Amino acid sequence: MLQQDEQKIIKQFGRRIRTLRKERGWSISDLSHEGELDAGYLGKVERGKVNPGLIYITALARAFEMEIWDLLKY
């Protein structure tokens, strides 16, 4: 089971992804298309239900056209 600090980080990251997506006026489907990502999994990321791996985070950064370290700033 994840520690509270880890769960907090995962939820913060999910909120960051949701905020960036909404700032662009994208639906989850739009972001999944841009990043070639599964929409169902993406929804879980945004809700802080899963801990995405580095490859997935890299795909998100590419979809948002930003450097990975900028994506992780929140």
DAPE-V848703 format. One record per residue. N is the residue number from 1. RES is the residue in three letters. OMEGA is omega in whole degrees, 0 to 359 (NA if undefined). D_FIRST is the distance of its C-alpha to the first C-alpha in Angstrom with 1 decimal. Layout:
((N & RES & OMEGA & D_FIRST) (N & RES & OMEGA & D_FIRST))
This chain:
((1 & MET & 182 & 0.0) (2 & LEU & 175 & 3.8) (3 & GLN & 181 & 6.6) (4 & GLN & 180 & 9.3) (5 & ASP & 179 & 11.7) (6 & GLU & 179 & 9.8) (7 & GLN & 179 & 9.6) (8 & LYS & 180 & 13.2) (9 & ILE & 180 & 14.3) (10 & ILE & 178 & 13.2) (11 & LYS & 178 & 15.0) (12 & GLN & 179 & 17.9) (13 & PHE & 178 & 18.4) (14 & GLY & 178 & 18.5) (15 & ARG & 178 & 21.1) (16 & ARG & 180 & 23.0) (17 & ILE & 179 & 23.3) (18 & ARG & 180 & 24.5) (19 & THR & 180 & 27.0) (20 & LEU & 180 & 28.4) (21 & ARG & 182 & 28.8) (22 & LYS & 177 & 30.5) (23 & GLU & 180 & 32.7) (24 & ARG & 181 & 34.1) (25 & GLY & 182 & 34.7) (26 & TRP & 168 & 32.5) (27 & SER & 175 & 30.8) (28 & ILE & 178 & 27.6) (29 & SER & 179 & 30.0) (30 & ASP & 181 & 32.0) (31 & LEU & 179 & 29.2) (32 & SER & 177 & 28.0) (33 & HIS & 181 & 31.6) (34 & GLU & 183 & 32.1) (35 & GLY & 184 & 29.1) (36 & GLU & 184 & 29.4) (37 & LEU & 178 & 25.8) (38 & ASP & 184 & 24.5) (39 & ALA & 180 & 24.9) (40 & GLY & 178 & 22.2) (41 & TYR & 179 & 19.6) (42 & LEU & 176 & 21.2) (43 & GLY & 178 & 20.8) (44 & LYS & 177 & 17.0) (45 & VAL & 182 & 17.1) (46 & GLU & 180 & 19.4) (47 & ARG & 179 & 17.3) (48 & GLY & 182 & 14.2) (49 & LYS & 180 & 12.3) (50 & VAL & 178 & 12.1) (51 & ASN & 184 & 12.2) (52 & PRO & 179 & 15.7) (53 & GLY & 183 & 17.1) (54 & LEU & 180 & 20.2) (55 & ILE & 179 & 22.7) (56 & TYR & 178 & 21.5) (57 & ILE & 177 & 21.8) (58 & THR & 178 & 25.2) (59 & ALA & 177 & 26.3) (60 & LEU & 179 & 25.5) (61 & ALA & 179 & 27.5) (62 & ARG & 180 & 30.3) (63 & ALA & 179 & 30.4) (64 & PHE & 181 & 30.8) (65 & GLU & 178 & 33.3) (66 & MET & 177 & 31.7) (67 & GLU & 183 & 30.5) (68 & ILE & 181 & 26.8) (69 & TRP & 175 & 26.8) (70 & ASP & 177 & 28.4) (71 & LEU & 184 & 25.8) (72 & LEU & 177 & 23.2) (73 & LYS & 177 & 25.3) (74 & TYR & NA & 24.1))
